[in-house]
Amino acid sequence: MPVKNRFAEMQDEITEWRRDIHENPEILFETHRTSALVADKLREFGCDEIVTGIGRTGVVAVIKGKTDTSGKVIGLRADMDALPIHEATGLDYASKTDGAMHACGHDGHTAMLLGAAKYLAETRNFDGTAVVIFQPAEEGGGGGKEMCDDGMMDRWNIQEVYGMHNWPGMPVGSFGIRPGAFFAATDVMTIDFEGRGGHAAKPNDTIDTTVMAAQAVLALQTIASRNADPTDQVVVSVTSFETSSNAFNVIPQSVQIKGTIRTMSADMRDLAEKRIHEICEGVATTFGGTVAINYNRNYPVMVNSETQTDFARDVATKISGQCDDSPLVMGGEDFAFMLEERPGAYILVGNGDTAAVHHPEYNFNDDAIPAGCSWWAEIIEQRMPAA
């Protein structure tokens, strides 16, 4: 079961789709052009049912096998959205939208799933139903959750679901996967400290929120170093620190900090949230100020099902000859919402020696297309073999 010859034949066509999507990036749920392109292609392929507007701008298509004695229905999911980053690749097909780019390879994911859908609609060499899912707003918007909340899984009776992400640093076309917890839960915090502003020459007449918030930033790091079990994972990152005044001679009335909290277990997630409240409230009280904490639980831990992971690994190994054990990833992935509703697996496909994802010089490696398309197609053909 090596890379399918059909995808080698289709590579130039799929690359053309990918680069068109790359040139026209859309952020979060605003994937109107991309969603329309996807729907048009799926109609062209002759899919049996195409529905738009799932999860606001998501697209779902149904491809029936030659037979359906098994009654199985398997979902394949790709994400479509770009990032609010100014592209610095200098490519001929670089983003035409200032401040938006496909810096995570979702253009490649979408193009590869389109390629797999075209092949499956041509051959239909399986016994059951394939459902291809094109999702908006993976990059922080929770598009996967919105598609599930729209009843996607029940509407099409999806029984298993599979996803994929390209991975810079892995050999092109190789694969990596792990069972169980794989990508971290990602929560976000916004913390507002309030004190008493005043003249920088008279700090004794103020309640200095800059000092207050700075102490909190440092103290928050003790969650990992002094509260967490050293064998459990937690990353607390303060990524924004904004004072209400930026004058040289003014002690600001208020300071707002923002950041993310990444964990791999429910207990650690609860502990981190509890300690953030305790630390920030304690610091504010110590300095005579007040604090308002907005803690938002965002993406849950993404957990691969053991049986489906073993199957996905076997398929990947037969395609590329290599499917390594992947390490834990502290980034978030909203495919987690789909895996909370149905068993399934999420795999990494090598993107070669490229810039990291979310970097302005990142680019999806089109040489990964045949392997990625083959994996998705084989998931369907091997999980629902023709009767």
Buried (B, 14 or more C-beta within 10 A) or exposed (E): EEBBEBBEEBBEBBBEBBBBBBBBBBBBBBBEBBBEBBBEBBEEBEBEEBBBEBBBBBBBBBBBBEEBEBEBBBBBBBBBBBBEBEBBBEEEBBBEBEEBBBBBBBBBBBBBBBBBBBBBBEBBBBBBBBBBBBBBBBBBBBBBBBBBEBEBBEEBEBBBBBBBBBBBEBBBBBBBBBBEBBBBBBBBBBBBBBBBBBEEEEEEEBBBBBBBBBBBBEBBEEBBEEBBEEEEBBBBEBEEBEBBBEEEEBBBBBBBBBBBBBBBBEEBBEBBBEBBBEBBBBBBEEBEBBBEBEBEEBBBBBBBBEEBBBBBBBBBBBBBEBBBEBEEBBBBBBBBBBBBBBBBBBBBBBBBEBBEBEBEBBBBBBBBBBBBBBBBBBBBBBBBEBE
